[in-house]
Amino acid sequence: MRKIYLLSIVLLFAAAVFMMFTFSSSESVASDDGEFDLNDQQFSATSPPIPVKVDFAGEDAPLNLYSVREYLDRELLVNTYFHSSTIQLLKCSNRWFPVIEPILKENNIPDDFKYLALIESGFLNVKSPRGAAGFWQFMEKTAKEYKLEVNDYVDERYNLELATTKACEYLADSFEEYQNWTLVAAAYNAGNRRISESIEQQKTNDYYDLYLNEETSRYVFRILAIKTIFNDPLLYGFDIKKTDLYPVLNTKEITVDTAISNLVDFALAQGISYRNLKELNPWLRTNYLTNKSGKLYTIKLPK
């Protein structure tokens, strides 16, 4: 037994010496550009810079407060080093911001709310476990209150232009109540009732002074962090070429006021695939369109 133990020690020592000489002798490796010294390679992660000033919709965040500064720092860390997610958002925003921005402007909603839509859905037509859907994550009840059609055949929460217009109405109504855009953003996450109750109980209407649940406490800071990174991606390590950004979709529109019995045949008649039709019109929820009321629908097609 003792002999086996000693033999094991000798073998381990020999292996260590072999590896030491092997790696110490390999001081350089080949690359496409020639050779580089391994000792010159430095791999490090640094704390992303916190801006001197940051605001949401023109309302400054009080970065002199340690809690505000550290909450922002946390979200900057998360979104700076969650590379795949943030790169994807940067790419998608090039396609969807040009659709959202003019609608916000037309309805007198601050431009910063485009970041709210971005963090709500990641610019994916997803449906949450609670049933919120589309880029703006409208709940079905709220969507119907704002005159979006939601049924088994049509779900206009997935119609970006319509949903953005209705989101503007919702945000404007919320601003009427709070007279503060930061609270409007917080209420979009937590619900107006919960924010109003918190304001009443805690006797402050300053978002940065309110003690809220973890998700809502982080919500505005995530918007601020994404906005900060998007305003200077290179500063935060995101060197994305313009050619890597997703282009705005080149589409045309047609209107229909009758039922479509088969959307596959309809798509083929337009010279496109069914998949292409559904991707451009995600609000069409089945392979046909019922239209007993004669409602005028706008359908997108590729140019």
DOMARTOR-433140 format. One line per 10 residues: number of its first residue (from 0); for each residue x, y, z of C-alpha. Coordinates in Angstrom, 2 decimals, padded with zeros to 5 digits. Layout:
BEGIN
NUM	X/Y/Z; ...
END
This chain:
BEGIN
0	000.00/000.00/000.00; 002.85/002.36/000.96; 004.61/001.61/-002.34; 001.50/002.50/-004.32; 001.17/005.77/-002.38; 004.81/006.71/-003.05; 004.48/005.79/-006.72; 001.41/008.05/-006.98; 003.36/010.96/-005.47; 006.23/010.45/-007.92
10	003.89/010.30/-010.91; 002.04/013.46/-009.85; 005.35/015.31/-009.39; 006.55/014.18/-012.81; 003.31/015.33/-014.44; 003.56/018.75/-012.76; 007.16/019.22/-013.94; 006.20/018.18/-017.48; 003.32/020.66/-017.63; 005.44/023.44/-016.17
20	008.15/023.06/-018.81; 005.62/022.55/-021.59; 003.69/025.76/-020.89; 006.72/027.85/-019.92; 008.38/027.00/-023.21; 005.26/027.96/-025.21; 005.71/031.70/-024.84; 003.97/032.54/-028.07; 001.23/031.13/-030.23; 000.37/031.66/-033.84
30	-002.42/033.99/-034.86; -003.73/035.28/-038.16; -001.46/038.29/-037.83; 001.65/036.36/-036.84; 002.57/035.68/-033.24; 001.72/037.28/-029.93; 003.16/036.87/-026.48; 000.82/035.12/-024.06; 002.30/037.19/-021.23; 000.99/040.34/-022.90
40	-002.61/039.14/-022.84; -004.66/040.69/-020.05; -008.15/039.49/-019.28; -010.13/041.63/-016.88; -013.63/042.80/-016.05; -014.06/046.36/-014.88; -016.90/048.21/-013.22; -018.89/050.11/-015.90; -018.79/053.90/-015.50; -021.69/055.58/-013.73
50	-022.72/058.78/-015.54; -022.47/062.11/-013.77; -026.09/062.83/-014.65; -028.95/060.66/-015.86; -032.63/061.40/-016.36; -035.84/059.74/-017.38; -038.05/061.90/-019.60; -036.23/065.01/-018.39; -036.62/064.11/-014.71; -033.20/063.77/-013.06
60	-032.31/060.76/-010.95; -030.75/061.92/-007.65; -027.38/060.20/-008.01; -026.13/061.96/-004.89; -028.17/059.41/-002.88; -026.12/056.26/-002.30; -029.12/053.96/-002.81; -029.98/055.54/-006.17; -026.37/055.39/-007.30; -026.01/051.74/-006.27
70	-029.30/050.67/-007.85; -028.17/052.24/-011.13; -024.74/050.65/-010.74; -026.39/047.24/-010.32; -028.40/047.56/-013.52; -025.40/048.89/-015.45; -023.43/045.84/-014.30; -026.18/043.41/-015.25; -026.81/044.88/-018.69; -023.16/045.56/-019.51
80	-022.08/041.99/-018.81; -025.21/040.22/-020.04; -023.60/040.52/-023.46; -025.88/038.36/-025.60; -029.05/040.05/-024.36; -027.80/043.62/-024.67; -026.29/043.02/-028.12; -029.61/041.58/-029.26; -031.46/044.63/-027.91; -029.07/046.99/-029.67
90	-029.63/045.16/-032.95; -033.42/045.02/-032.61; -033.75/048.66/-031.57; -032.43/049.77/-034.94; -035.50/048.14/-036.52; -038.21/049.06/-034.03; -037.26/052.47/-032.59; -038.01/054.17/-035.94; -041.54/052.72/-035.75; -042.16/053.69/-032.12
100	-040.47/057.10/-031.93; -042.77/059.05/-034.30; -045.89/057.63/-032.60; -044.62/058.72/-029.19; -043.81/062.17/-030.56; -047.19/062.52/-032.26; -048.93/061.74/-028.97; -046.69/064.00/-026.82; -045.18/061.11/-024.89; -041.48/061.45/-023.98
110	-039.12/059.59/-026.26; -037.61/057.69/-023.31; -040.68/055.46/-023.17; -039.31/053.55/-026.14; -036.92/051.99/-023.60; -039.91/050.91/-021.53; -041.26/048.92/-024.47; -037.80/047.46/-024.97; -037.39/046.17/-021.40; -040.99/044.97/-021.27
120	-040.61/042.55/-024.16; -037.09/042.65/-025.55; -038.86/043.59/-028.80; -040.22/040.08/-029.08; -043.88/039.27/-029.52; -043.96/037.28/-026.32; -046.75/036.41/-023.94; -046.00/036.46/-020.22; -047.18/033.77/-017.75; -049.76/036.29/-016.53
130	-051.10/036.83/-020.06; -049.51/040.15/-021.00; -048.73/040.23/-024.71; -046.92/042.14/-027.41; -044.09/044.65/-027.31; -045.96/046.75/-024.74; -047.11/043.74/-022.71; -050.76/044.75/-022.49; -052.98/042.61/-020.29; -056.14/041.52/-022.11
140	-058.46/043.50/-019.84; -056.46/046.71/-020.27; -056.16/046.18/-024.02; -059.93/045.89/-024.36; -060.44/048.97/-022.20; -058.35/050.88/-024.72; -060.25/049.46/-027.68; -057.74/046.91/-028.90; -059.40/043.84/-030.38; -058.43/040.64/-028.55
150	-060.04/037.31/-029.40; -059.17/033.89/-030.80; -058.71/035.27/-034.32; -057.25/038.74/-033.89; -055.04/040.11/-031.12; -054.11/043.72/-031.75; -051.68/043.74/-028.84; -049.32/042.24/-031.44; -049.95/045.10/-033.89; -047.05/047.40/-033.04
160	-048.46/050.60/-034.48; -051.89/050.16/-032.89; -050.49/048.94/-029.57; -048.04/051.87/-029.39; -050.85/054.33/-030.03; -052.94/052.77/-027.26; -049.92/052.67/-024.96; -049.59/056.41/-025.51; -053.21/056.88/-024.42; -052.60/054.76/-021.35
170	-049.42/056.66/-020.44; -051.12/060.02/-020.95; -053.98/058.96/-018.64; -051.43/057.86/-016.04; -049.62/061.19/-016.29; -052.89/062.98/-015.63; -052.94/061.17/-012.30; -049.30/061.52/-011.23; -047.94/064.54/-013.13; -044.58/062.77/-013.12
180	-043.22/060.57/-015.90; -040.98/058.51/-013.61; -044.00/057.50/-011.54; -045.87/056.76/-014.77; -043.13/054.30/-015.74; -043.16/052.68/-012.28; -046.94/052.38/-012.40; -046.71/050.69/-015.81; -044.89/047.89/-014.02; -046.66/047.76/-010.66
190	-050.10/049.05/-011.60; -051.58/052.44/-010.75; -053.44/051.16/-007.71; -050.31/049.81/-006.04; -048.30/052.96/-006.75; -051.12/055.21/-005.52; -051.44/053.18/-002.32; -047.70/053.38/-001.74; -047.75/057.16/-002.24; -050.58/057.52/000.25
200	-049.09/055.19/002.87; -045.52/056.49/002.65; -046.48/060.16/002.24; -044.17/060.83/-000.70; -044.72/061.00/-004.44; -041.05/060.67/-005.33; -040.26/057.33/-006.97; -036.73/057.41/-005.58; -038.06/057.72/-002.02; -040.75/055.06/-002.30
210	-040.18/051.64/-000.74; -041.53/049.26/-003.39; -041.31/045.59/-004.30; -038.01/044.40/-005.76; -039.19/044.30/-009.38; -040.63/047.83/-009.38; -037.68/049.16/-007.37; -035.38/047.99/-010.17; -037.70/048.82/-013.06; -036.88/052.48/-013.71
220	-033.19/051.85/-013.04; -033.11/049.20/-015.73; -034.58/051.73/-018.16; -031.95/054.28/-017.08; -029.16/051.72/-017.48; -030.30/050.64/-020.95; -030.67/054.28/-022.01; -027.17/055.05/-020.71; -025.62/052.11/-022.57; -027.55/052.84/-025.78
230	-026.41/056.48/-025.72; -022.75/055.37/-025.76; -022.46/051.64/-026.51; -018.71/051.74/-027.14; -018.05/053.16/-023.67; -019.67/050.04/-022.24; -017.83/047.62/-024.48; -020.40/047.15/-027.27; -018.71/047.69/-030.61; -021.55/046.85/-032.98
240	-021.08/047.52/-036.68; -023.89/049.30/-038.50; -024.07/046.37/-040.87; -024.83/044.08/-037.92; -027.91/046.08/-036.88; -031.29/044.77/-037.99; -032.66/046.98/-040.78; -036.09/048.58/-040.78; -038.51/046.32/-042.64; -039.47/047.61/-046.07
250	-043.22/047.05/-046.26; -046.36/048.24/-047.93; -049.93/048.09/-046.63; -053.23/046.90/-048.01; -056.63/047.10/-046.36; -059.35/044.47/-046.21; -062.90/044.78/-044.93; -064.06/041.23/-045.61; -063.32/037.81/-044.17; -060.35/035.82/-045.44
260	-061.18/032.13/-045.41; -057.63/030.89/-045.91; -054.59/033.03/-045.12; -052.26/030.55/-046.82; -054.04/031.05/-050.14; -054.26/034.80/-049.45; -050.49/035.00/-048.90; -049.71/033.01/-052.03; -052.01/035.27/-054.03; -049.91/038.21/-052.81
270	-046.74/036.49/-053.98; -045.39/035.77/-050.49; -045.24/032.80/-048.13; -047.66/032.19/-045.28; -044.73/032.48/-042.88; -043.83/035.90/-044.28; -047.43/037.06/-043.88; -047.61/035.90/-040.26; -044.24/037.40/-039.34; -045.27/040.80/-040.67
280	-048.76/040.56/-039.14; -048.44/038.70/-035.82; -051.84/040.04/-034.75; -053.42/037.44/-037.09; -053.76/034.56/-034.65; -055.18/031.80/-036.86; -054.91/030.76/-040.51; -058.08/032.65/-041.40; -059.72/036.00/-040.63; -063.34/036.30/-039.59
290	-064.84/039.72/-040.20; -068.59/039.70/-039.68; -068.67/043.40/-038.81; -066.89/044.56/-041.97; -064.06/046.11/-039.95; -061.23/047.64/-041.93; -057.96/045.83/-041.23; -054.53/046.94/-042.41; -052.26/044.10/-043.52; -048.53/044.54/-044.09
300	-046.80/043.00/-047.09; -043.15/043.16/-048.15; -042.29/045.59/-050.90
END
